[in-house]
Structure formats: structure tokens, C-alpha cells
Amino acid sequence: MSVITVPQAKRINAIMLTCGFYDESGEFAFRVGLPGKSGVGGGIVAVHPNKFCITVWSPKLNEKGNSYKGMLFLEKFTTKTASSIF
């Protein structure tokens, strides 16, 4: 049983990729290569469509208000596992 439809999932992933990190969305897309959403408490959720979802948390925020270590870990993770969608 699906919770959301395929068109809804596509829309959500597109919004996360383009807006999920506010002023740093493009940088996250370039560095990590996954749709993601950050939170002001240092949490990040990222999705590889049809494959996996990964979450990280580290409260130290960068100058744009996103988790510094969380973004660094996700960048290293997608690089090492070749799991960027780009």
C-alpha cells in the first residue's frame, strides 16, 4: 500500500531538491546530490528516490543555518557510495 502517489513523490522530491535548504539548496544539490530537507535543530533528511532515505543530526549550524557536520557527512557518504542522483 502506498502512502502517496508517484506524481506526489516526484513533486515532493523536486521541492526538496530546489527548496529544502533555503539559500543553500543549490549547494546541497551540488555537494550531496540528493533531495533533502534541513531543520533549524541540526537535522537533515535526504532521499535517494526508490532506493533509500538517510537522516543525520548535528546541532552545529553553518552560516546559512544548516547542519555543518550533517552536510559534510552526506557529501562524503554520497561520494564514497556513488549514490548522488547526478
PEDA-V159140 format. One record per residue. N is the residue number from 0. OMEGA is omega in radians with two decimals (999 if undefined). NEAR is the number of other ideal C-beta (glycine too) atoms within 12 Angstrom. Layout:
n;omega;near
N;OMEGA;NEAR
N;OMEGA;NEAR
This chain:
n;omega;near
0;3.11;4
1;3.08;8
2;3.09;8
3;-3.14;12
4;3.10;11
5;3.09;13
6;3.09;11
7;3.12;13
8;3.11;19
9;3.14;17
10;3.14;17
11;3.13;24
12;3.12;29
13;3.11;19
14;3.11;18
15;-3.11;30
16;-3.04;29
17;-3.04;19
18;-2.97;21
19;-3.14;31
20;3.09;36
21;-3.08;22
22;-3.11;15
23;-3.09;28
24;3.13;26
25;3.12;17
26;3.11;22
27;3.12;36
28;-3.14;28
29;-3.05;19
30;-3.04;27
31;3.08;42
32;3.10;27
33;2.96;38
34;-3.11;37
35;3.09;43
36;3.11;33
37;3.08;36
38;-3.08;22
39;3.10;15
40;3.11;16
41;3.12;23
42;3.06;24
43;2.97;40
44;3.12;28
45;-3.04;39
46;2.91;30
47;-3.01;26
48;3.12;21
49;-3.14;12
50;-3.09;16
51;3.02;16
52;3.14;22
53;3.09;24
54;3.07;22
55;3.11;31
56;3.00;22
57;-2.98;22
58;3.12;18
59;-3.10;16
60;3.07;24
61;-3.08;24
62;3.11;12
63;3.10;18
64;3.11;21
65;-3.10;38
66;-3.13;34
67;-3.10;23
68;3.11;20
69;3.11;36
70;3.12;39
71;3.12;21
72;-3.11;24
73;3.08;41
74;3.12;29
75;3.14;17
76;-3.10;26
77;3.08;31
78;-3.11;18
79;-3.09;11
80;-3.10;18
81;-3.07;11
82;3.01;23
83;3.11;25
84;3.13;23
85;999;15
